[in-house]
Structure formats: C-alpha cells, structure tokens
C-alpha cells in the first residue's frame, strides 16, 4: 500500500510560497492565508499521482480508508488531514470502534474522528473506568458529558461502587433527563464534602434542579467561607434562578487580595493554595 504524506507536500510548497512573498504579509494575515492555500491544495492534481489529495481518498472504499489510516500510524507516516476528513464524512463510527482498543496512537485518531458520537459513549465509559491514564480518562469524560444520559445508569452504579466518584458526579451533573437518585447524590456530595464546595456547587448548577437553591443559600451565608467558595456558590445560585445580595467582607482573603490587586507582592498564590500546584 502506497502512503502519501500530503501534508508534508503542502508544507514544502508553503515554504516556497512564503519565501517568495517574504515581507508581503503580516503574521496575522498568514494565519488566514494558509488555510485557504491548504484548501486549494486539496483540489490540486498531484502529477506523480494523477489525482488531487481529496479525490485520492474519496475514491477509496470504506475498508481501504481505514486500512490506510492504520498503515499511516503503523509506519510513522504523517496522517493527512484530507484522509481524516474523508473518514469523518462517511460516518464510520462502528468500523472505527476496534481502534479504541488499539495502540495509543490508533485510539487517539479514532477518538478525534468519532468524537461524541452516540455509538461510542458506552465504550468511552468502559475505557474511563479501566484506565490509569488521567489524561485519557478526562478526555473520555469530556465526550461522555455531551451525551451523559446515555450512560447515566452506569455513572450511578460506578459512583455507588466507589469507581472514579468525582468523574461520575461530573458526568451525572450533565444529564438532562430528570433523575431523583442523581439529584440526591449530587446534593449529598455538596453537603458532605466540605473540602470541595466549589466543585460540588458547580455540579448542582450544571444539573439545573432548583431544589438545590436552599442548600446553596444556606452555605453561602455561612461565616468563614473563602472568596473562591463564595464566587462559585453565587454563580450556582444565579444559574438556578436565585439571587444572593448580602454584602460580604473578603478583604482578608488571600485570593481576594490577589485578584483585586491589594498588596499583590505580599501574596504567594502557591503558598495560599497549594492544591493549585498540581493544576499548573
């Protein structure tokens, strides 16, 4: 099977074009010009092949397209964008599914092409709960959240079994179909996990059940909450149609000082919030 690095061919032509037009365009103008040139390249006949890049892949049967994609990955030949675009346009989710169990590179391309297709959501959940790769788990969760109702029951069960409880709460919070059990889980986590108030408040806001308002209002009215907690609680209250207008004094809160520009030299963000070090 002959593999063509069409993107590499384009890069060569682009380098020549840029050299010939040096100084003619500003950097931001090049950002607009390059996609136009790439689009035109897709419809340009390559003499050595006798076809345009788009036509080359458009004429392939589905099975050959997928074999070509796998061959590019296996042989280390850059995968042309034209190839991925052609596969995306054919709705080959079920044919791509086996690649989710393939090499990391195969899985990466398969996930990029499949996206949040309904047919892959349950598989993403299986990958999430079986993987130790946090980046992969979070990527699966991002797709799942777009179609959370398809795996709401699995999310509830995983939560009950203590499997990735935080991610399961995040997924459950994105479900749209009303579910009393999900609401009670999210509310209970908010009430019982004092160390993660902002996170659980955001889940209640995302879930959208206004019955959470009294609990959010009680919490925001507590003395001793941090400015970060106050901000997320206020956002959640407003997202659910409520309002909190009581004046609060956070002048001694280090994060408040930081974002308000009060004595910034005296505030060490990492010392004040060591948990943020993990996120940077």
C-alpha positions as semicolon CSV with decimal commas, in nm:
position;residue;x (nm);y (nm);z (nm)
1;X;0,000;0,000;0,000
2;X;0,146;0,333;-0,112
3;X;0,122;0,600;0,156
4;X;0,141;0,968;0,068
5;X;0,240;1,246;0,306
6;X;0,015;1,509;0,151
7;X;0,059;1,744;0,445
8;X;0,436;1,718;0,400
9;X;0,398;1,801;0,031
10;X;0,190;2,104;0,120
11;X;0,445;2,221;0,377
12;X;0,717;2,215;0,109
13;X;0,505;2,421;-0,130
14;X;0,408;2,654;0,150
15;X;0,771;2,716;0,244
16;X;0,845;2,810;-0,115
17;X;0,543;3,039;-0,127
18;X;0,635;3,213;0,197
19;X;0,994;3,264;0,077
20;X;0,869;3,424;-0,245
21;X;0,633;3,652;-0,057
22;X;0,857;3,737;0,237
23;X;0,754;4,064;0,396
24;X;0,437;4,089;0,189
25;X;0,202;3,978;0,466
26;X;0,185;4,028;0,841
27;X;0,185;3,728;1,074
28;X;-0,188;3,752;1,144
29;X;-0,254;3,771;0,769
30;X;-0,059;3,450;0,713
31;X;-0,285;3,282;0,970
32;X;-0,579;3,350;0,739
33;X;-0,397;3,280;0,412
34;X;-0,251;2,937;0,499
35;X;-0,590;2,760;0,549
36;X;-0,704;2,900;0,212
37;X;-0,390;2,768;0,043
38;X;-0,434;2,429;0,210
39;X;-0,793;2,409;0,089
40;X;-0,682;2,484;-0,268
41;X;-0,404;2,226;-0,239
42;X;-0,667;1,963;-0,164
43;X;-0,815;2,018;-0,509
44;X;-0,481;2,038;-0,692
45;X;-0,379;1,742;-0,908
46;X;-0,050;1,589;-0,791
47;X;0,135;1,495;-1,112
48;X;0,307;1,190;-0,963
49;X;-0,031;1,051;-0,852
50;X;-0,263;1,185;-1,120
51;X;-0,526;1,286;-0,868
52;X;-0,600;1,555;-0,617
53;X;-0,548;1,467;-0,247
54;X;-0,924;1,479;-0,185
55;X;-1,004;1,264;-0,489
56;X;-0,738;1,012;-0,388
57;X;-0,922;0,933;-0,066
58;X;-1,274;0,997;-0,197
59;X;-1,235;0,710;-0,446
60;X;-1,134;0,460;-0,175
61;X;-1,387;0,210;-0,032
62;X;-1,451;0,242;0,341
63;X;-1,234;-0,057;0,431
64;X;-0,938;0,079;0,234
65;X;-0,969;0,416;0,402
66;X;-0,941;0,256;0,744
67;X;-0,655;0,032;0,637
68;X;-0,474;0,338;0,503
69;X;-0,524;0,524;0,830
70;X;-0,385;0,231;1,029
71;X;-0,092;0,194;0,789
72;X;0,000;0,563;0,827
73;X;0,001;0,522;1,204
74;X;0,189;0,191;1,199
75;X;0,456;0,311;0,952
76;X;0,500;0,650;1,115
77;X;0,394;0,839;0,802
78;X;0,208;1,161;0,899
79;X;-0,167;1,118;0,866
80;X;-0,301;1,371;0,612
81;X;-0,589;1,587;0,723
82;X;-0,763;1,502;0,396
83;X;-0,772;1,135;0,500
84;X;-0,927;1,210;0,839
85;X;-1,180;1,447;0,683
86;X;-1,291;1,184;0,433
87;X;-1,337;0,926;0,710
88;X;-1,531;1,175;0,924
89;X;-1,767;1,244;0,636
90;X;-1,865;0,878;0,599
91;X;-1,997;0,812;0,950
92;X;-1,774;0,510;1,013
93;X;-1,806;0,507;1,391
94;X;-1,874;0,135;1,421
95;X;-1,583;0,050;1,190
96;X;-1,352;0,273;1,392
97;X;-1,454;0,128;1,729
98;X;-1,191;-0,153;1,728
99;X;-0,920;0,115;1,707
100;X;-1,025;0,233;2,054
101;X;-0,868;-0,090;2,179
102;X;-0,559;-0,049;1,962
103;X;-0,232;0,135;2,019
104;X;-0,240;0,476;2,192
105;X;-0,191;0,644;1,853
106;X;-0,476;0,446;1,695
107;X;-0,702;0,528;1,988
108;X;-0,610;0,897;1,963
109;X;-0,706;0,918;1,595
110;X;-1,020;0,713;1,647
111;X;-1,138;0,936;1,932
112;X;-1,064;1,252;1,735
113;X;-1,267;1,129;1,439
114;X;-1,551;0,967;1,634
115;X;-1,592;1,249;1,887
116;X;-1,908;1,230;2,098
117;X;-2,096;1,001;1,861
118;X;-2,378;0,821;2,040
119;X;-2,239;0,484;1,939
120;X;-1,913;0,536;2,126
121;X;-2,032;0,679;2,460
122;X;-2,066;0,345;2,640
123;X;-1,723;0,240;2,512
124;X;-1,574;0,565;2,643
125;X;-1,720;0,484;2,984
126;X;-1,558;0,140;2,974
127;X;-1,222;0,297;2,886
128;X;-1,260;0,559;3,160
129;X;-1,317;0,313;3,442
130;X;-1,047;0,069;3,328
131;X;-0,764;0,313;3,253
132;X;-0,498;0,455;3,484
133;X;-0,418;0,736;3,238
134;X;-0,571;1,051;3,389
135;X;-0,550;1,246;3,064
136;X;-0,730;0,968;2,877
137;X;-0,993;0,937;3,150
138;X;-1,064;1,310;3,138
139;X;-1,086;1,308;2,759
140;X;-1,336;1,022;2,770
141;X;-1,532;1,212;3,035
142;X;-1,547;1,521;2,814
143;X;-1,710;1,322;2,535
144;X;-1,939;1,138;2,775
145;X;-2,063;1,464;2,929
146;X;-2,201;1,568;2,591
147;X;-2,431;1,264;2,593
148;X;-2,444;1,189;2,966
149;X;-2,797;1,048;2,966
150;X;-2,678;0,754;2,755
151;X;-2,469;0,629;3,048
152;X;-2,646;0,784;3,346
153;X;-2,726;0,444;3,497
154;X;-2,364;0,331;3,459
155;X;-2,243;0,653;3,620
156;X;-2,472;0,600;3,919
157;X;-2,359;0,240;3,960
158;X;-1,989;0,329;3,930
159;X;-2,040;0,601;4,192
160;X;-2,204;0,356;4,429
161;X;-1,916;0,114;4,375
162;X;-1,662;0,386;4,455
163;X;-1,523;0,393;4,100
164;X;-1,399;0,738;3,990
165;X;-1,660;0,904;4,209
166;X;-1,560;1,259;4,120
167;X;-1,577;1,197;3,747
168;X;-1,906;1,012;3,789
169;X;-2,053;1,312;3,970
170;X;-1,932;1,539;3,693
171;X;-2,090;1,312;3,431
172;X;-2,416;1,279;3,626
173;X;-2,436;1,657;3,657
174;X;-2,452;1,685;3,278
175;X;-2,751;1,454;3,242
176;X;-3,068;1,621;3,120
177;X;-3,340;1,366;3,188
178;X;-3,463;1,423;3,550
179;X;-3,339;1,153;3,785
180;X;-3,415;1,173;4,156
181;X;-3,127;0,946;4,250
182;X;-2,876;1,162;4,064
183;X;-3,008;1,477;4,228
184;X;-2,978;1,322;4,573
185;X;-2,622;1,204;4,504
186;X;-2,510;1,546;4,386
187;X;-2,681;1,720;4,676
188;X;-2,535;1,479;4,930
189;X;-2,183;1,529;4,793
190;X;-2,229;1,906;4,819
191;X;-2,348;1,883;5,177
192;X;-2,090;1,630;5,297
193;X;-1,768;1,720;5,114
194;X;-1,661;2,042;5,289
195;X;-1,321;2,038;5,118
196;X;-1,464;2,066;4,767
197;X;-1,756;2,306;4,796
198;X;-1,687;2,498;4,471
199;X;-1,666;2,179;4,266
200;X;-1,989;2,031;4,400
201;X;-2,169;2,364;4,374
202;X;-2,075;2,372;4,006
203;X;-2,222;2,023;3,961
204;X;-2,551;2,135;4,112
205;X;-2,550;2,438;3,883
206;X;-2,486;2,219;3,580
207;X;-2,761;1,974;3,678
208;X;-3,008;2,258;3,697
209;X;-3,251;2,141;3,965
210;X;-3,372;2,449;4,152
211;X;-3,446;2,240;4,462
212;X;-3,077;2,280;4,542
213;X;-3,119;2,654;4,596
214;X;-3,198;2,648;4,973
215;X;-2,886;2,441;5,039
216;X;-2,668;2,672;4,830
217;X;-2,813;2,979;5,001
218;X;-2,753;2,832;5,346
219;X;-2,393;2,753;5,256
220;X;-2,310;3,091;5,105
221;X;-2,444;3,261;5,416
222;X;-2,201;3,077;5,644
223;X;-1,926;3,273;5,810
224;X;-1,578;3,155;5,722
225;X;-1,633;3,051;5,363
226;X;-1,350;3,152;5,131
227;X;-1,383;3,400;4,847
228;X;-1,341;3,117;4,595
229;X;-1,627;2,926;4,757
230;X;-1,837;3,242;4,764
231;X;-1,785;3,305;4,394
232;X;-1,881;2,952;4,287
233;X;-2,178;2,940;4,522
234;X;-2,306;3,274;4,393
235;X;-2,267;3,155;4,036
236;X;-2,457;2,832;4,112
237;X;-2,737;3,024;4,287
238;X;-2,779;3,257;3,991
239;X;-2,760;2,968;3,742
240;X;-3,057;2,811;3,920
241;X;-3,257;3,133;3,909
242;X;-3,182;3,252;4,261
243;X;-3,015;3,562;4,398
244;X;-2,781;3,646;4,682
245;X;-2,733;4,016;4,759
246;X;-2,592;4,020;5,112
247;X;-2,269;4,221;5,138
248;X;-1,970;4,012;5,248
249;X;-1,621;4,118;5,353
250;X;-1,340;3,914;5,200
251;X;-1,069;4,178;5,237
252;X;-0,850;3,941;5,441
253;X;-0,888;3,650;5,194
254;X;-0,554;3,600;5,008
255;X;-0,721;3,508;4,679
256;X;-0,945;3,814;4,701
257;X;-0,636;4,028;4,761
258;X;-0,463;3,872;4,464
259;X;-0,736;3,929;4,208
260;X;-0,825;4,274;4,342
261;X;-0,461;4,383;4,329
262;X;-0,438;4,451;4,701
263;X;-0,081;4,406;4,821
264;X;-0,004;4,157;4,540
265;X;0,364;4,140;4,635
266;X;0,269;4,001;4,972
267;X;0,053;3,723;4,833
268;X;0,210;3,390;4,742
269;X;-0,058;3,209;4,538
270;X;0,107;2,869;4,569
271;X;0,157;2,905;4,943
272;X;-0,201;3,016;4,990
273;X;-0,345;2,746;4,762
274;X;-0,102;2,451;4,745
275;X;-0,362;2,238;4,565
276;X;-0,323;2,466;4,262
277;X;0,036;2,345;4,213
278;X;-0,099;2,019;4,074
279;X;-0,303;2,203;3,813
280;X;-0,024;2,418;3,669
